[in-house]
Amino acid sequence: MTLDSTRLPAPLSGGAPDNPAGNRPADGTGPRREPPRWWTLPIPLLLTLPVAAWCVLITAIANLCFDYCDPPGGLVTPVGVTELFLAVAAIVLLIVGLAVRIWRRALRLALWIACTLSCLGAIYQLTWSSSHP
């Protein structure tokens, strides 16, 4: 029995694919294809960057002198500088995580820690800017 007009013999499995059910196709296609693991790295970066940019902006505005030169109280400037460093560190961690496959799990954790710290700084900046008109 042949498959078509090429006169090639039919496979013994009756037309089923040659690879067993447990094996994934070599080219990464098929119904059981899993997404690549690198896509989880940009998520915390995309959450960290806008938060850090907002904090740096609030810090820059708070340090301007309009009618008076009263320095901002509390941790406004240190939190803003820390947010800037967290944004730069998140970008570096993403680049290293995409380049080195072995470190992806640790760098994903570090990115989520940077995202959490950035959000905590944003909460501080929000409460400070709400209480200082």
N, C-alpha and C positions, 0 to 999 in steps of 0.2 A: 504494500500500500504506500502511495506517495502523497505528499502534502499538496503539491501543485504541479504545474506544468514543467518545473525544473527537474523533475524525476529524482528528487532527493528522498531518501527513506524517512519515514515518520519516526519520531523519537519513541522509545519504549514506554514512556510515561503517558502516551496517548495525547500529546499536544500540550501537556503541562510544562511550565518552565523547568529548566535544567537545575536550577539551584534549589536546595531544600527550603522548607518553610521557615526554618530558623535563621537562615542566612539572609543578610541584607544584600541587595544588589551592589556591585562594586562601584557603580557610578553615582550612587546616592539617590537614585530615583525609585519610585515604586510607592505603593499605598502605605507602607509602614515607615516612611522616611521621617526621621526626626530632624528638627531644626538644629543648626550648628550652635554650639555652646557660647560662641563669642558674642551673640546678640544680647546676652544678659549684662555685659559690661557697660554699654552706653546708657542704660536706664538710670543708674544712680548719677552719672555725669550730667544727664539732661535734667535731672531734678536739682542738682547742686548748683549749676552755673547761674540760672536765673535768681536763685535765692541769694547767692553770694554777690551777684551784681547789684541786687536791690540793697543789700547791706552796705556795700561799698558806696553806693550813691547816697544813702542816708547819712553815712559817716562824713562824706565830702560836704554835703549840705550843712550838717551840724557844725562843722569846723569853719565855715565861712563867717566873716564878721560883716553884718549889715549895719545895724544902728548901734550896736554895742559889741564889745569884744569880751564877752563873758565865756570863758572856756567851758565846753560841755562837761557836765559832771558824769561820774561813773565810768563805765568801761566802753564808752562809745568808740573812741579811737582804737583801742586794742582789739575790740571785736571786729571792727572794720578791716584792720590790717590782717587779722587772723582769717577772715573770710576771703580776702584776696589770696592768701597763701593756700587756703583750702581749694579754691578754684584752680590755681596753678597745679597743685598736687593732684587734683582729680584728673586734669588733662594728661599729666605725666603718667599717672597710674593706668589710664585708658590706653595710652600708646604702648606702654610696656606690656599690659595685659593682652593686647592684640598681637604683639610681637612674640611673646614667650608663652607657649601653650601650657607649660608645666605650672606656671605661677598663677593661672587664671582664677582658681578658687580663692587663694589668699588675697589677690588683688581685688576680686569682687567684694570680699569682706571689707577690705580697706576702703573701697569706694563707698560702700554703704555706711561705714563709720564716718567718713568725710561728709556724706550727705546728712547724716544725723547731727553731726556737730554744726554744720552749716544751718540746719533748721533751728537748732537751739539758739544759735547766734541771731537768727532772724527773729525769733520770739523775743529775745532780749531787746533787740533794736526796735521792734514794734511796740513793746510796752514802754520803752524809753521815749520814742517819738510821740506816743499817745499822751504821755504825761508832761511833755515839754513842748508847748506850742511854738 
